Amino acid sequence: MSIFKRTVSSLFYKVDQVIGEIENHDALVQVAIREQQQKLATAKVECQRIRKQSAALKTQIAELKEKAVRWEQRAVNEAAENEERALACMQQLDRVTSEVTRLTEMATQYDTAIAKMSDEIKRGETSLQDLKQKHQFMRARQVTSDALGRFGNVGETQQENIDTAFDRWEVKISQGEFATSVDAFDTEADDLERTYVEDEKKEALKAQLSALVAERNEKES
């Protein structure tokens, strides 16, 4: 393939590519909107799952705190009469207290994660809303631009064709009007012609009648 052919082919490819990109703007934005919606839906589900886990964890912490109160009371009750059992109750209290501390730290981490995810979801929803509004705005501008391009900005060649069509239309109407006036004139001329012909015939008949009467009078004389 020659350099010229390769250059032309490359140029056409680039033009097609640019046109394709322009035509795909709307589709690309729609894909971005769907992806954003899917991400937000996934984030909301995950955030809800963590909320449930956090709620269950806090319920467990509350139950352990109640146990800690009971083990503490048992230890106090057994201290005077049975030291060994009192110490056993203290061991259970220590175990429960340690578990409460561990789960409380975990619950704090859950709350931090939930707050962060909630903020991200809010920002994502705001971003999605802005994206949708901008998409609608751009589509409206595109529709307006297309309408103006088709009807408002008439090309030079198309304008010439329209002007020619109007000229031909006017000529056709003028021809019809002229034909009508000519027909009317011809009709009027024919009527006048018939009047003259009839008068001339009548005068000729009168002349013939006078000649006939004169001729008869001469014969009778």
Helices and strands as residue ranges (DSSP letters): H 3-23, H 25-79, H 83-147, I 148-152, H 156-220
